[in-house]
Amino acid sequence: MAAQQRRHRRWPTYVAVGITASTALVPGPGPALSAGVGEAAKTPVPTATVTGEPPVSPASPAPSAPLPAYGAYLHYSPRGVALTGWLSRWLGGADLRVGRTYLPGDRWSNIEGAPRFLDYWSAWRRERADRILVLNVPMLERNEESVSDAEVRDLLGRGAAGAFDAHYRRLAERLVELRVPDTVLVLGWEMNGTTYTHRCGPDPQAWKTYWDRIVTTMRSVAGQKFRFDFAPSRGRDAIPWTECYPGDDTVDIIGMDAYDQPQGMSFDEQVTEPYGLQKHVDFAREHGKPVSYPEWGLFRNGDNAEYMRRMLAWIDQHKPLYNTLTDYCPHGVWRCRRNPRAAEVYRSELFGRTEPGPMPVPSPVPLPQHTPVPLPRPECSSLDLGD
């Protein structure tokens, strides 16, 4: 997809948390980060979000067909953990077990794992053996500062020569110390676009060599079991994402960020466009890798129930290792009230889903009243769309 049709994000971005039967919060104040929640930032926790009677729970799939692991963005802080109970209730106790966050890309110390929210999400991960913690890792500092192609080219060359290895060794050691050595690392995401400093276009060969160095460095740390996810945005964007693929030895998962855009594009076109959804699953199959959808949701086509229905069916068909819906406006369906038709589809399809067996409906956790979370400005405003 063309670069001008993509979302532009500024750090702090957001955290996606998998929904499951969690009721524990990690004590202590959270990091002072912002997270775009669209219209939901104006409303309290949606205790009255559910209207009418719950949908009829769909028939359980055959035991031989495991369900994909689902998650949704809720909030970066301990509040996000509290909200999991409410969302799971809205989904009839559905067991969505993926937790996801991003490291800030402003400075190397944050890329090394300094932010305290890693303690929260690592504790959440350790509560259940079947949970998946996903962490987006920038490949360069000043990752959203409109760095020129010439400077990016120089930085990629330095990275390929080993100049930044120590930062990633520290990150690997931090994650092992937190007892989350099996974290899925989405390294250099959406590298085929123009938004991020860690983009591939200015020097694809150096980018691939640099990726290999990071993975090799992190895998050298004792106790690690990391899985590395190569996740471009859907479509061609600024460069065909296949030209950025570093090779099977240093990639464990092939992901794709897949929003409902550009305006007027049907889901069938999203499947068949060059470097689209079909190319993604075909490429992963050719390379013997599982797929993932780290980011997906509504966008340029508004409250598009057909997109929601087709994307959920696509996920069920292709069984990604994990997927996380972006649940703030304009992308989401629970905390964003602009999309009631798509919300009905999402809720009816996921209502009561559990894997591998029935799970109890978790009780919602009261939000701490003495530590109010500052309400951020909405993401995806008219000033933030595209480059």
Residue pairs with C-beta under 8 A, 6 or more apart in sequence:
1 233
1 234
1 235
1 236
1 237
1 261
1 262
1 273
2 235
2 237
2 262
3 193
3 194
3 195
3 237
3 238
3 386
3 387
4 386
4 387
5 261
5 262
5 263
5 300
5 386
6 190
6 193
6 195
6 233
6 237
6 261
6 386
6 387
7 259
7 299
7 379
7 380
7 384
7 385
7 386
8 195
8 384
8 385
8 386
8 387
9 144
9 195
9 379
9 384
10 144
10 384
11 102
11 104
11 105
11 106
11 143
11 144
12 33
12 34
12 35
12 76
12 102
12 104
13 35
13 36
13 102
13 136
14 35
14 36
14 73
14 76
14 102
14 326
14 328
14 379
15 35
15 73
15 74
15 75
15 76
15 80
15 99
15 100
15 101
15 102
15 117
15 121
16 71
16 72
16 73
16 74
16 98
16 99
16 100
16 101
16 134
16 324
16 325
16 326
16 327
17 71
17 72
17 73
17 74
17 75
17 80
17 81
17 83
17 84
17 98
17 99
17 100
17 121
17 124
18 69
18 70
18 71
18 72
18 84
18 96
18 97
18 98
18 99
18 100
18 131
18 132
18 322
18 324
19 70
19 71
19 72
19 84
19 87
19 88
19 91
19 94
19 95
19 96
19 97
20 84
20 88
20 95
20 96
20 97
20 128
20 131
20 359
20 362
21 88
21 93
21 95
21 359
21 360
21 361
21 362
22 81
22 84
22 85
22 124
22 127
22 128
22 362
23 85
23 362
23 363
23 365
24 81
24 123
24 124
24 127
25 78
25 81
25 82
25 365
25 368
26 78
26 81
26 119
26 120
26 123
26 124
28 116
29 371
30 76
30 77
30 78
30 79
30 116
30 117
30 120
30 371
30 373
31 76
31 77
31 115
31 116
31 117
32 374
33 76
33 77
33 104
33 115
33 117
34 374
34 376
34 377
35 73
35 75
35 76
35 77
35 328
35 376
36 328
36 376
36 377
36 378
36 379
36 380
37 75
37 328
37 329
37 335
37 375
37 376
37 378
38 328
38 329
38 330
38 332
38 335
38 336
38 338
38 378
38 379
38 380
39 329
39 335
39 336
39 337
39 338
39 378
40 46
40 328
40 329
40 332
40 335
40 336
40 337
41 375
41 376
41 378
42 375
45 82
45 83
45 86
45 367
46 86
46 90
46 334
46 335
47 86
47 364
49 86
49 90
49 334
50 89
50 90
54 92
54 351
55 92
55 344
55 347
55 348
55 351
56 348
56 351
57 92
57 351
57 352
58 348
58 349
58 351
58 352
58 353
61 67
63 356
66 319
66 355
66 356
67 316
67 353
67 354
67 355
68 315
68 316
68 319
68 320
68 322
68 323
69 96
69 97
69 98
69 132
69 320
69 321
69 322
69 323
69 355
70 94
70 96
70 97
70 98
70 322
70 323
70 324
70 325
70 350
70 353
71 96
71 97
71 98
71 99
71 100
71 132
71 134
71 322
71 323
71 324
71 325
72 87
72 96
72 324
72 325
72 326
72 327
72 332
72 334
73 100
73 324
73 325
73 326
73 327
73 328
73 332
74 80
74 83
74 84
74 87
74 327
74 335
75 83
75 373
76 101
76 117
77 117
77 120
77 373
78 120
78 368
79 367
79 368
79 373
81 120
81 124
81 365
82 364
82 365
82 366
82 367
84 362
84 365
85 362
85 363
85 364
85 365
86 364
87 96
87 334
88 94
88 95
88 96
88 361
88 362
89 361
89 362
89 364
90 334
90 347
91 347
91 350
91 351
91 352
91 353
92 351
92 352
92 361
93 352
93 354
93 359
93 360
93 361
93 362
94 350
94 351
94 352
94 353
94 354
95 353
95 354
95 355
95 359
96 350
96 353
97 128
97 130
97 131
97 132
97 355
98 131
98 132
98 134
98 322
98 323
98 324
99 121
99 124
99 125
99 131
99 132
99 133
99 134
100 133
100 134
100 135
100 136
100 294
100 324
101 117
101 118
101 121
101 134
101 135
101 136
102 135
102 136
103 110
103 111
103 113
103 115
103 135
103 136
103 137
103 138
103 171
104 110
104 111
104 115
104 138
105 111
105 138
105 140
105 141
105 142
105 143
105 144
105 196
105 197
105 198
106 141
106 142
106 143
106 144
107 141
107 142
108 141
108 164
108 167
111 137
111 138
111 141
111 167
111 168
111 171
112 167
112 170
112 171
112 174
113 170
113 171
113 174
113 175
118 135
118 174
118 175
118 178
119 178
121 133
121 180
122 133
122 175
122 178
122 179
122 180
124 131
124 133
125 131
125 132
125 133
125 180
125 183
126 179
126 180
132 184
132 321
132 322
133 180
133 182
133 183
133 184
134 183
134 184
134 185
134 186
134 229
134 294
134 322
134 324
135 175
135 183
135 184
135 185
135 186
136 185
136 186
136 189
136 294
137 171
137 185
137 186
137 187
137 188
138 188
138 196
138 197
138 198
139 159
139 187
139 188
139 198
139 210
139 211
139 214
140 147
140 152
140 155
140 156
140 159
140 164
140 197
140 198
141 197
142 197
143 196
143 197
143 198
144 195
144 196
144 197
145 197
147 155
147 197
149 201
149 202
150 202
152 197
152 199
152 202
152 203
153 202
153 203
153 206
155 197
156 202
156 203
156 206
156 207
156 210
157 203
157 206
158 164
159 206
159 210
159 213
159 214
160 206
160 207
160 209
160 210
160 213
162 213
164 210
164 214
165 213
165 214
165 217
168 214
168 217
168 218
169 217
169 218
169 220
169 221
171 218
172 217
172 218
172 219
172 220
172 221
172 224
172 226
173 221
175 181
175 183
175 224
175 226
176 221
176 222
176 223
176 224
181 223
181 224
181 225
181 226
182 225
182 226
182 227
183 226
183 227
184 226
184 227
184 228
184 229
184 253
184 292
184 321
184 322
185 218
185 226
185 227
185 228
185 229
186 229
186 231
186 255
186 294
187 211
187 214
187 215
187 228
187 229
187 230
188 196
188 198
188 200
188 207
188 211
189 196
189 231
189 232
189 255
189 257
189 294
190 196
190 199
190 231
190 232
190 233
190 237
190 257
191 198
191 199
191 200
191 207
191 232
191 241
191 244
192 199
192 200
192 201
192 232
192 233
192 236
192 237
192 238
192 239
192 240
192 241
192 244
192 275
193 199
193 232
193 233
193 237
193 238
193 387
194 201
194 237
194 238
194 387
195 387
199 207
199 238
200 207
200 208
200 239
200 241
200 243
200 244
201 238
201 239
204 239
204 243
204 244
207 244
207 246
208 244
208 245
208 246
208 247
209 246
211 230
211 246
211 250
212 246
212 247
212 249
212 250
215 228
215 246
215 250
216 250
218 224
218 226
219 226
227 252
227 253
228 250
228 251
228 252
228 253
229 251
229 252
229 253
229 254
229 255
229 292
229 294
230 244
230 245
230 246
230 251
230 253
230 254
230 255
231 253
231 254
231 255
231 256
231 257
231 292
231 294
232 241
232 244
232 255
232 256
232 257
232 275
233 241
233 256
233 257
233 258
234 256
234 257
234 258
234 259
234 270
234 273
234 275
234 276
234 277
234 280
235 273
235 274
235 275
235 276
236 273
236 274
236 275
237 275
240 274
240 275
241 275
242 275
242 279
242 283
245 251
245 283
248 287
248 288
248 289
251 287
251 289
252 289
252 290
253 289
253 290
253 291
253 292
253 321
254 280
254 283
254 284
254 287
254 289
254 290
254 291
254 292
255 291
255 292
255 293
255 294
255 320
256 277
256 280
256 291
256 292
256 293
256 294
257 293
257 294
257 295
257 296
258 270
258 277
258 293
258 295
258 296
258 311
259 295
259 296
259 297
259 298
259 299
259 300
259 326
259 331
260 267
260 270
260 297
260 298
260 299
260 300
260 301
260 304
260 307
260 311
261 299
261 300
261 301
262 300
263 300
263 301
264 301
265 273
265 300
265 301
267 306
267 307
267 310
267 311
269 276
270 276
270 277
271 277
271 278
271 314
272 278
277 314
280 291
281 291
281 318
284 290
284 291
290 320
290 321
291 318
291 320
291 321
292 320
292 321
292 322
292 323
293 315
293 320
293 322
293 323
293 324
294 322
294 323
294 324
295 324
295 326
296 311
296 323
296 324
296 325
296 326
297 325
297 326
297 327
297 331
297 332
297 333
298 304
298 307
298 308
298 330
298 331
298 332
298 333
298 339
298 342
299 330
299 331
301 307
302 330
302 338
302 339
303 338
303 339
303 340
303 341
303 342
304 341
304 342
305 341
305 342
305 344
305 345
307 342
308 333
308 342
308 345
308 346
309 345
309 349
312 345
312 346
312 349
312 350
315 323
325 331
325 332
325 333
325 346
326 332
327 333
327 334
327 335
327 336
328 335
328 336
328 378
328 379
329 335
329 336
329 338
329 378
329 380
330 336
330 338
330 339
330 380
331 380
332 339
333 339
333 342
333 343
333 346
333 347
334 343
334 346
